[in-house]
Amino acid sequence: MDQTPLPTQPAGPVKTWVPAARSQSGLIVVAALVGLGGGLASFVFFRLIQVFAALGGCLAPLGLWRFPLYGAVGGLVVGPMIYFWAREAKGHVAASSIPASISGP
């Protein structure tokens, strides 16, 4: 097995995107911030799952009518997200991913 040492400096676009990543200590700080951000995001996601599970329990008296309501609310949430943050994701996702996988990145 090859025992080549790991690089101590970030390579490629990381140096230009994150000025703090130009040194090893700066790279450690950036890695810690990314880890904290990921942990916070997972905590928020977990709490949102609990909130929506509780809301689903409140909608139980609607019977089977609650399932179309879930889809409608999901569309109302995802629609503005696509419009404002991911305009390239319009249309059917699978149909747009096929040409992208053929042509490459």
N, C-alpha and C positions, 0 to 999 in steps of 0.2 A: 504494500500500500504506500502511496506517495505521501510523504510527510512535509509538504510545502507549507510554509508559514502563511497565516492569514494576513491580508493587507491591513495596515494600520490606518490608512487614509481612504476615505470614501472615493469611489470611482465614478466617472461619468457625470450625469446631470445632478447628482445629489450635491456636489460642491457648489453648483451655480444656483440651485433652488434654495438651499438652506445654508446661509453664510456661517452659522455656528458649527456646521459639520466639517469645517476645514481643519479642525484639530481633533485629536482623539477624545479629549474631555468634552468638547462641544458635541461630538457625536454621541457620547454617553448621555448627555443632557437631552438631546433630541430623542434618543431611544426611550429614555424615561418618560418624556412628555407624550410620546406616541403610545407607550404602554398605559399611562394614566388615562389618556383619552379613550383608548380601547376599553379599559375597565369601566370607565364612567358610561360609555355608550352601551356596554352590555348590561350594566345595572339599570339604566333607563329603559332599555328594551325589555328587560325582565319585568319591571314595574308596569310598563304599558301592557304587557301580556296579562298581568294580573287584573289591571283595570278593565280591559276589554272582556276578560272572562267573567268578571263581576257584572258588567253591562249585559253580557249574553244571558246571564242568569235572570236578570231583571226583565228580559224580553221573552222569557219562557211562556208566559200566558198567551202570547200571540200564536203559539202553536207552530205549524209549518210555515206560516207567513213570515216568520222571522228570517228564514234563509234567503229569500230574495232581498230582504232589507239589508242583510249583511253585504251582499254583492253591491247594492246601490250605495251604501255608505263607503264601501271600499273604493268604488269608482269615483266618488266625490273627493276622497282623500288623494288617490293616485293621480287623477286627472290634472289638478293644478301642479303636482310635483313634476309630471312629465312636461307640462306647458312651460314652467318657469326654469327647471333645472336640467331637463334631458330632452331637448327638442329633437335630437337625432333618433329618439326611440319611438317615433310615431309609427303607427301601423302595427302589423303583427310582428312580434319580436322574432319568431322563428324564421319568417320569410326574409327579414332584413339581416339575420345572422348568417344565412347560407352564402350570399355573395361575399360577406366579410371573411368567412372562413376559407373561401376559395382564393381570394386575392391576397390574403394575409394582412398583417397590421399596417 
